[in-house]
């Protein structure tokens, strides 16, 4: 299976083959600020399964766990499309919403629930973590 994620203007794209290794909902402060929403949904794929097209600007930050995260976003429209996170070496995280695919696999992990909004509920089998631990 091949899927393509892209920013709002289409200039920055990530084509992936295969299924994600991990799909996670993250409720940390940075994901809430990055998305402008109550949480972010991240899909992690082995780096060898991803082909990036287009230029990106990079914003480096620390995760709430103190690990490096290198965010790549479109310099034209500002959409965060993908990132490299120290806690998932050899993988690239992609914002699941950039696939715009209602059939995309749901999160199996909900991390940083200590800052989760109380009205958020996930159906199905989801591992609930107060903070983040490596998968």
C-alpha contacts under 8 A as a table, 3 or more apart, distances in Angstrom:
res1	aa1	res2	aa2	distance
1	X	17	X	5.59
1	X	18	X	5.20
1	X	19	X	7.35
2	X	15	X	6.92
2	X	16	X	5.55
2	X	17	X	4.41
2	X	18	X	6.36
3	X	15	X	5.74
3	X	16	X	5.35
3	X	17	X	6.53
3	X	99	X	7.04
4	X	13	X	6.80
4	X	14	X	5.67
4	X	15	X	4.33
4	X	16	X	6.29
4	X	99	X	5.96
5	X	13	X	5.63
5	X	14	X	5.12
5	X	15	X	6.32
5	X	81	X	7.37
5	X	94	X	7.76
5	X	96	X	7.89
5	X	98	X	4.80
5	X	99	X	4.16
5	X	100	X	7.47
6	X	9	X	7.92
6	X	10	X	5.46
6	X	11	X	7.33
6	X	12	X	5.62
6	X	13	X	4.29
6	X	14	X	6.30
6	X	81	X	6.54
6	X	98	X	5.39
6	X	99	X	6.70
7	X	10	X	5.09
7	X	11	X	6.66
7	X	12	X	5.69
7	X	13	X	6.75
7	X	74	X	6.64
7	X	77	X	7.32
7	X	78	X	7.91
7	X	79	X	5.29
7	X	80	X	7.28
7	X	81	X	6.17
7	X	98	X	6.34
8	X	77	X	6.43
8	X	79	X	6.48
9	X	12	X	7.94
9	X	76	X	7.46
9	X	77	X	6.17
10	X	13	X	6.67
11	X	53	X	7.87
11	X	54	X	5.69
11	X	55	X	7.55
11	X	74	X	7.04
11	X	76	X	7.67
12	X	52	X	7.57
12	X	53	X	5.92
12	X	54	X	4.56
12	X	55	X	6.25
12	X	56	X	6.82
12	X	73	X	7.75
12	X	74	X	5.80
12	X	81	X	7.44
13	X	52	X	5.78
13	X	53	X	5.12
13	X	54	X	6.34
13	X	81	X	7.63
14	X	50	X	6.42
14	X	51	X	5.64
14	X	52	X	4.53
14	X	53	X	6.35
14	X	81	X	7.79
14	X	82	X	7.87
15	X	50	X	5.60
15	X	51	X	5.13
15	X	52	X	6.46
16	X	45	X	7.67
16	X	49	X	5.50
16	X	50	X	4.53
16	X	51	X	6.49
17	X	49	X	5.34
17	X	50	X	6.74
18	X	49	X	7.12
19	X	45	X	7.38
20	X	23	X	6.70
20	X	43	X	5.97
20	X	44	X	5.46
20	X	45	X	4.80
20	X	46	X	7.80
21	X	43	X	7.58
21	X	44	X	5.67
21	X	45	X	5.49
21	X	46	X	7.22
22	X	42	X	7.92
22	X	43	X	5.81
22	X	44	X	5.20
22	X	45	X	7.32
22	X	107	X	7.73
22	X	108	X	7.39
23	X	41	X	6.98
23	X	42	X	5.57
23	X	43	X	4.41
23	X	44	X	6.36
23	X	105	X	7.24
23	X	106	X	6.67
23	X	107	X	4.61
23	X	108	X	6.03
23	X	109	X	6.90
24	X	41	X	5.61
24	X	42	X	5.25
24	X	43	X	6.59
24	X	107	X	4.61
24	X	108	X	5.97
24	X	109	X	4.74
24	X	110	X	5.78
24	X	111	X	7.17
25	X	39	X	6.52
25	X	40	X	5.62
25	X	41	X	4.47
25	X	42	X	6.38
25	X	107	X	5.87
25	X	108	X	8.00
25	X	109	X	6.20
25	X	110	X	4.66
25	X	111	X	6.19
26	X	31	X	6.46
26	X	39	X	5.47
26	X	40	X	5.25
26	X	41	X	6.32
26	X	42	X	7.53
26	X	110	X	5.91
26	X	111	X	4.90
26	X	112	X	6.02
26	X	113	X	7.72
27	X	31	X	6.37
27	X	32	X	6.42
27	X	38	X	6.74
27	X	39	X	4.58
27	X	40	X	6.71
27	X	110	X	7.58
27	X	111	X	6.25
27	X	112	X	5.13
27	X	113	X	5.92
27	X	114	X	7.95
27	X	115	X	5.91
27	X	116	X	5.17
28	X	31	X	5.47
28	X	32	X	6.33
28	X	39	X	7.23
28	X	64	X	6.72
28	X	111	X	7.64
28	X	112	X	5.29
28	X	113	X	7.65
28	X	115	X	6.15
28	X	116	X	7.60
29	X	32	X	5.17
29	X	33	X	6.20
29	X	64	X	7.49
29	X	115	X	7.32
30	X	33	X	5.08
30	X	34	X	5.86
30	X	63	X	7.31
30	X	64	X	7.46
31	X	34	X	4.89
31	X	35	X	5.99
31	X	39	X	5.86
31	X	40	X	5.34
32	X	35	X	5.48
32	X	36	X	5.64
32	X	37	X	5.33
32	X	38	X	5.27
32	X	39	X	4.98
32	X	40	X	6.53
33	X	36	X	5.11
33	X	37	X	7.17
34	X	40	X	7.95
34	X	80	X	7.59
35	X	38	X	7.89
35	X	39	X	7.13
35	X	40	X	6.24
37	X	40	X	7.26
38	X	116	X	7.44
38	X	117	X	6.74
39	X	116	X	7.64
40	X	95	X	7.38
41	X	95	X	6.06
41	X	96	X	5.57
41	X	97	X	7.31
41	X	107	X	7.24
42	X	93	X	5.95
42	X	94	X	5.69
42	X	95	X	5.01
42	X	96	X	5.53
43	X	93	X	5.40
43	X	94	X	5.19
43	X	95	X	6.36
43	X	96	X	5.66
44	X	91	X	6.03
44	X	92	X	5.50
44	X	93	X	4.27
44	X	94	X	6.29
45	X	49	X	6.60
45	X	50	X	7.29
45	X	91	X	5.32
45	X	92	X	5.56
45	X	93	X	6.52
45	X	94	X	7.96
46	X	49	X	5.59
46	X	50	X	7.32
46	X	90	X	5.95
46	X	91	X	4.30
46	X	92	X	6.38
47	X	50	X	5.58
47	X	90	X	5.71
47	X	91	X	4.77
47	X	92	X	5.53
48	X	51	X	7.95
50	X	92	X	7.92
55	X	74	X	7.00
55	X	75	X	7.47
56	X	72	X	5.60
56	X	73	X	5.28
56	X	74	X	4.98
56	X	75	X	5.80
57	X	72	X	5.65
57	X	73	X	5.44
57	X	74	X	6.28
57	X	75	X	5.62
58	X	70	X	6.51
58	X	71	X	5.48
58	X	72	X	4.71
58	X	73	X	6.49
59	X	70	X	5.92
59	X	71	X	5.07
59	X	72	X	6.60
60	X	68	X	7.10
60	X	69	X	5.78
60	X	70	X	4.49
60	X	71	X	6.06
61	X	68	X	5.94
61	X	69	X	5.41
61	X	70	X	6.57
61	X	71	X	7.86
62	X	65	X	7.53
62	X	66	X	5.19
62	X	67	X	5.18
62	X	68	X	4.66
62	X	69	X	5.80
63	X	66	X	5.04
63	X	67	X	5.16
63	X	68	X	6.21
63	X	69	X	6.34
64	X	67	X	7.50
65	X	131	X	7.99
65	X	132	X	7.01
67	X	85	X	7.49
67	X	86	X	5.90
67	X	87	X	6.86
68	X	85	X	6.05
68	X	86	X	5.41
69	X	83	X	6.76
69	X	84	X	5.76
69	X	85	X	4.39
69	X	86	X	6.30
70	X	83	X	5.35
70	X	84	X	5.15
70	X	85	X	6.39
71	X	80	X	6.96
71	X	82	X	6.29
71	X	83	X	4.40
71	X	84	X	6.74
72	X	80	X	5.99
72	X	81	X	6.24
72	X	82	X	5.39
72	X	83	X	5.57
73	X	78	X	5.72
73	X	79	X	5.30
73	X	80	X	4.16
73	X	81	X	5.58
73	X	82	X	7.06
74	X	77	X	5.71
74	X	78	X	4.83
74	X	79	X	5.42
74	X	80	X	6.67
74	X	81	X	7.37
75	X	78	X	5.63
80	X	95	X	7.12
81	X	94	X	5.79
81	X	95	X	5.59
81	X	98	X	6.57
82	X	92	X	6.78
82	X	93	X	5.43
82	X	94	X	4.27
82	X	95	X	6.16
83	X	92	X	5.82
83	X	93	X	5.13
83	X	94	X	6.50
84	X	88	X	7.66
84	X	89	X	7.86
84	X	91	X	6.92
84	X	92	X	5.10
84	X	93	X	6.17
85	X	88	X	5.62
85	X	89	X	6.91
85	X	91	X	7.85
85	X	92	X	7.31
85	X	93	X	7.37
86	X	89	X	5.66
87	X	134	X	6.10
88	X	91	X	5.64
88	X	92	X	7.69
88	X	134	X	7.34
94	X	98	X	7.64
95	X	98	X	5.65
95	X	99	X	7.74
96	X	99	X	5.74
96	X	100	X	7.52
96	X	104	X	7.80
97	X	100	X	5.27
97	X	101	X	7.45
101	X	104	X	5.37
107	X	110	X	7.02
107	X	126	X	6.84
108	X	125	X	6.36
108	X	126	X	4.46
108	X	127	X	6.08
109	X	126	X	5.16
109	X	127	X	4.62
109	X	128	X	6.08
109	X	129	X	7.44
110	X	113	X	6.79
110	X	126	X	6.59
110	X	127	X	6.08
110	X	128	X	4.98
110	X	129	X	6.06
111	X	128	X	6.30
111	X	129	X	4.77
111	X	130	X	6.23
111	X	131	X	5.63
111	X	132	X	5.40
112	X	115	X	6.06
112	X	116	X	6.87
112	X	129	X	6.10
112	X	130	X	4.97
112	X	131	X	3.99
112	X	132	X	5.80
113	X	116	X	4.52
113	X	128	X	7.13
113	X	129	X	6.04
113	X	130	X	4.59
113	X	131	X	6.37
114	X	130	X	5.07
114	X	131	X	6.66
116	X	120	X	7.28
117	X	120	X	5.85
122	X	126	X	7.13
123	X	126	X	7.54
129	X	132	X	6.33
129	X	133	X	7.74
